[in-house]
Amino acid sequence: MAIERKHQVHPGEPRLPAALAVLVAIALYSLLPNKLLIVPRFAVPALELLLFIPLVAANPRRMTRGNRELRRLAIALMLLIAFSNGVALVLLIRQLVGGEGEHEAATLLLAAGQVWLTNVLVFALAYWELDRGGPVSRTQVARPRLPIADFRFPQDEDHDAVPEVAKRSSGKSGWAPGFVDYLYISVTNSSAFSPTDTMPLSPRAKTLMALESVSALVLSVLVISYGVGQLK
């Protein structure tokens, strides 16, 4: 992917927030109970790290270098985290519906929290990787040539607000969404089961948000039902 820089070069989005999210997701998976794993415990985390290391090496501090290979590698890593957590979610649902005994309650409830948090992180990574061509494209490609947006942020419409708000708008400051912005979308979508201040625009964004909302809702209902059942 050829990168066309703006006249005023953006330093690039910091790598650290997204890198921490990936590492936390890997750690959470490696700590899941054996009943939620279908392969040896460290097989998936090891593969995820193998995919992750070259991505960090290419952009260790800021997201400024991009090409097709790196983008495919990043999406492959995101899909692997999503798939492994999706399998854990299905196995967790089976355990909760099956009504494990009281001695398993604490373990399953803790695992539910791990799966929910990983779900939040993986959808945040998906939004971050897909919107407007990805993190490199959003800051290094001239705005008129950016790929179509998947999300509409408040900053995209604040150019005509009061001066202190308009200064942060994308039109006046060159603001571009970063990982924390997509993490916020994911957190609110997983807790409110709907978008809040940021609206999905594309079919793929709406599909991803719907999947995240449904999975979070199902998990929440089952965990609450399981917890109430253990109190009886």
C-alpha positions in Angstrom: 0.0 0.0 0.0 1.6 3.3 -1.1 1.3 5.9 1.6 0.5 9.5 0.4 1.5 11.9 3.2 -0.3 15.1 4.0 1.5 18.5 3.5 1.7 18.6 7.3 3.1 15.2 8.3 1.3 13.5 11.2 3.7 11.8 13.6 1.5 8.7 13.5 -0.7 7.0 16.1 1.2 5.7 19.1 1.7 1.9 19.0 1.5 1.3 22.8 -2.3 1.3 23.4 -3.1 -1.3 20.8 0.0 -3.3 21.7 -1.1 -3.4 25.3 -4.6 -4.6 24.2 -3.1 -7.4 22.2 -0.9 -8.5 25.1 -3.8 -8.4 27.6 -5.9 -10.5 25.2 -3.2 -13.1 24.9 -2.6 -13.2 28.7 -6.4 -13.5 29.4 -6.6 -16.5 27.0 -3.6 -18.2 28.5 -5.2 -18.0 31.9 -8.6 -19.6 30.9 -9.7 -22.9 32.6 -8.8 -26.1 30.7 -12.5 -26.7 30.0 -12.5 -23.6 27.7 -9.5 -24.7 25.6 -9.5 -27.0 22.7 -5.7 -27.0 22.0 -2.7 -27.0 24.4 -2.8 -23.9 26.6 0.1 -22.0 25.1 -0.3 -23.0 21.5 -2.6 -20.2 20.5 -0.7 -17.5 22.5 2.6 -18.6 21.0 1.1 -18.3 17.5 -0.4 -14.9 18.3 3.0 -13.7 19.5 4.7 -14.9 16.3 2.2 -12.8 14.3 2.5 -9.8 16.7 6.3 -9.5 16.9 6.9 -8.4 13.2 4.0 -5.9 13.5 5.8 -4.3 16.5 9.1 -4.4 14.7 7.7 -2.6 11.7 6.1 0.2 13.8 7.7 0.0 17.3 6.7 3.5 18.5 4.3 5.0 16.0 2.1 3.7 13.2 3.7 5.2 10.2 4.8 2.3 8.0 2.2 0.3 6.1 1.9 -2.2 3.3 -0.3 -5.1 2.2 1.7 -7.7 4.0 1.7 -5.9 7.3 -2.0 -5.2 7.0 -2.8 -8.8 6.3 -0.7 -9.9 9.2 -2.5 -7.5 11.5 -5.9 -8.7 10.4 -4.8 -12.3 10.7 -3.7 -11.7 14.3 -7.0 -10.0 15.1 -9.0 -12.9 13.5 -7.0 -15.5 15.5 -7.7 -13.7 18.8 -11.4 -13.4 17.8 -11.6 -17.0 16.8 -10.0 -18.4 19.9 -12.1 -16.2 22.1 -15.2 -17.2 20.2 -14.5 -20.8 20.8 -14.0 -20.1 24.5 -17.3 -18.2 24.6 -19.2 -21.2 23.0 -17.6 -23.6 25.5 -18.3 -21.2 28.4 -22.0 -21.0 27.4 -22.1 -24.8 27.3 -20.7 -24.9 30.8 -23.1 -22.3 32.1 -26.2 -23.8 30.5 -25.1 -27.2 31.8 -25.2 -25.9 35.3 -21.8 -26.8 36.7 -21.6 -27.6 40.5 -21.0 -25.0 43.2 -17.3 -25.9 43.3 -16.9 -24.6 39.7 -18.9 -21.4 40.2 -16.1 -19.1 41.0 -13.9 -20.4 38.2 -16.7 -20.1 35.6 -17.6 -16.6 36.7 -14.0 -15.5 36.5 -13.7 -17.1 33.1 -16.8 -15.2 32.0 -15.1 -11.9 32.9 -12.0 -12.9 31.0 -14.0 -13.8 27.9 -16.1 -10.6 28.1 -13.0 -8.4 28.4 -11.2 -10.2 25.6 -14.4 -9.7 23.5 -14.2 -6.0 24.2 -10.5 -5.9 23.2 -10.9 -7.9 20.0 -13.8 -5.9 18.7 -11.9 -2.7 19.5 -9.0 -4.1 17.5 -11.3 -5.0 14.6 -12.8 -1.5 14.5 -9.3 0.0 14.7 -7.9 -2.1 11.9 -10.8 -1.6 9.5 -12.0 2.0 9.8 -10.7 4.3 7.1 -8.1 1.9 5.9 -6.5 1.2 9.3 -4.2 3.1 11.8 -1.5 4.0 9.3 -3.9 5.2 6.6 -5.8 7.4 9.0 -2.8 9.6 9.8 -0.5 9.2 6.8 -2.9 9.4 3.8 -4.3 12.8 2.7 -7.9 13.1 3.9 -9.5 13.4 0.4 -7.9 10.1 -0.5 -8.8 8.2 2.7 -10.9 5.0 2.3 -14.6 5.3 3.1 -15.3 5.7 6.9 -16.9 2.9 8.9 -17.7 5.1 11.8 -18.8 8.7 12.4 -17.3 10.3 15.4 -18.5 13.5 17.1 -15.2 15.2 16.1 -16.2 14.7 12.5 -19.2 17.1 13.0 -17.9 19.6 15.6 -16.3 22.1 13.2 -19.2 24.6 13.7 -19.6 24.2 17.5 -18.4 26.7 20.1 -14.7 27.6 19.6 -13.3 25.5 22.4 -15.1 22.4 21.1 -14.5 23.2 17.4 -10.7 23.3 18.0 -10.8 19.5 18.5 -12.8 18.8 15.4 -11.2 16.7 12.6 -11.8 19.5 10.1 -9.9 22.2 12.1 -7.3 20.2 14.0 -6.6 17.3 11.7 -7.8 14.9 14.4 -8.0 11.2 13.6 -9.4 8.5 15.7 -7.0 6.3 17.7 -7.2 3.0 19.5 -8.6 4.5 22.6 -11.5 5.9 20.6 -12.3 2.4 19.2 -11.9 0.9 22.6 -14.5 3.3 24.0 -16.9 2.2 21.2 -16.4 -1.4 22.1 -16.8 -0.9 25.8 -20.1 1.1 25.4 -21.4 -1.4 22.8 -20.7 -4.3 25.1 -22.3 -2.7 28.2 -25.1 -0.6 26.7 -25.7 -3.1 23.8 -26.0 -0.2 21.4 -23.9 2.7 20.0 -23.6 5.8 22.0 -21.9 8.9 20.6 -20.3 7.2 17.6 -22.4 5.8 14.8 -21.6 2.9 12.5 -21.9 3.8 8.9 -20.9 0.8 6.8 -22.6 -2.7 6.7 -19.5 -4.3 8.1 -19.4 -1.9 11.0 -23.0 -2.5 11.8 -22.6 -6.3 11.5 -19.6 -6.2 13.9 -21.4 -4.1 16.4 -24.4 -6.3 16.2 -22.3 -9.4 16.8 -20.6 -7.8 19.8 -23.9 -6.6 21.3 -25.5 -10.0 20.9 -22.5 -11.9 22.3 -22.2 -9.6 25.3 -26.0 -9.7 26.0 -26.1 -13.5 25.8 -23.1 -13.8 28.1 -24.5 -11.3 30.6 -27.9 -13.0 30.8 -26.3 -16.4 31.3 -23.9 -15.2 33.9 -26.7 -13.5 35.9 -28.9 -16.6 35.6 -26.0 -18.9 36.6 -25.1 -16.7 39.6 -28.8 -16.6 40.8 -29.0 -20.3 40.4 -25.9 -20.8 42.6 -27.5 -18.7 45.4 -30.4 -21.1 45.7 
